[in-house]
Amino acid sequence: MKTSTRVVVAVVAVAGLGALGLVCQRVAARGRYAAAYSTYGAGPEGARGVYLLAGSLGAQPVRWSEDLARLPPRGMMLALGGCDVMSNREVSKLERQTLGRWVEGGGVLVVAGARDYLSDDLGVSLERAELDCMPNIGWLRDLERKQRERERRARDAGPEASPVPSPEPEPGIPGDDDPFGIPPDAARDLVQGDRLPAAQWAVPSDLLAGLPTLPLRQPAKVKLAAGATGTTILALPSGPAGIVVRRGRGAIVALASASVLQNREVESGEGAVLFARLVRAYAPRGPVLFDEYHLGVGEQRSLMRYVAQVGGAALALQLLVLIGLVLWRHGTRLGEPRLAPLPPPAGTASYVAAVGALYGKAKDPAGAIAIVARHALAHVALHHHVTTAEPGALAKALEERKQPHAADAVREIVAHAQGVLSDTQMVGRAKDIDRAVARATKT
């Protein structure tokens, strides 16, 4: 491949990767495909508008992307949820207990449509039937309505009535003669997507006095626990839609629906004013925490937090105490340590006497002193790291290493080992050899 072709391919590849990175960055910045109720979502079902509004109000918004074990001492936690998406992570029992203690210490918990956060232990709860969150596709209800209309016409016409021919349906759109009974509007719903659920209008009061009625879609039922007291700030014809419950130094705000806080209605549905009223009343100095963790954003729980949430802290503490006792039992002595006495050194006097007796019985003083001299030369060579113990070579090596006194001692040892000796002279020569060895190994 030519150099120019390689350059062109490299430029095209770099440009393509750059364009891909730019597209990914723009998609991430818009947050169009984030989960519903997420502050990262800029689509109709997201809540990025509320997050930006909190920043403009000076409420120090924070996206909370971990479990609720380490909440700041004070502030306002906003938990959004509802039928548009189910929680990707459930709120554990330990987290509810943590929320209770946090609220009692001065925190404010605002729960809009997310029923998993509240329970009777906190004084207020959200209840929603499973059928309330069925997919809102119009043709499901239209099927039932069409079936009931057919049954009513059959009863009114009687058994002898002749069937009335139905008008010819439009091409491609099922009509009344369609075996499934799907009307034209329902067929369009299948192509165009789900229709927005009908709004239920809530009347504000107390803290929200002065606001117009708010449209709540698929609201849950806000229920006070037995013996608990609260202040109603939103009311539907069927009952309360927003209640404030004081708990310790903090408060819990339960809202039946989070639809007015989503991007599609945060302005038209007066959700921005509702949120601003709550921030000014309960978080004038911030921060405002948006729970993203239970919507699926953030890391999973650590091992230690998982152990704590399943109640393993007490067991872990007991194991640590048991391990400490075992180590203390096997690692601590009762009293001062007792050292074993050192074995007595081998006697040098008896050894010398035995060797002397052997040399005496040999009747060869010259041979004995030659052996002593040979061992003395080997000791000197080992001390000076000389590979040979031959007297001439050893003396020459020591001279070359600038050790003249050691070389003279080697020659003296050789001189003491020569000649015919008597037993008395052998002892004196051995002492002289020892003195020569001491001088040679002095350094």
Buried (B, 14 or more C-beta within 10 A) or exposed (E): EEEEEEEEEEEEEEEEEEEEEEEEEEEEEBBBEBBBBBBBBBBEBBBBBBBBBBEEBEBBBBBBBBBBBEBEEBBBBBBBBBBBBEBEBEBBEBBBBBBBEBBEEEBBBBBBBBBBBBBEEBBBBBEBEEEBBEEBBBBEEBBEEBEEEEEEEEEEEEEEEEEEEEEEEEEEBBBEEBEEBBBBEBBBBEEEEEEEBEBBEBBBBEBBEEBEBBBBBBBBBBBBBEEBEBBBBBBBEEEBBBBBBBBEEBBBBBBBBBBBBBBBBBEEBBBBBBBBBBBEBBBEEBBBBBBBBBBBBBEEBEEEBEBBBEEEEEEEEEEEEEEEEEEEEEEEEEEEEEEEEEEEEEEEEEEEEEEBEEBEEEEBBBEBBBEBBBEBBBBBBEBBEBEEBEBEBBBBBBBEEEBEEBBBBBBBBBBBBEEEBEEEBBBEBBEBBEBBBEBBBEE
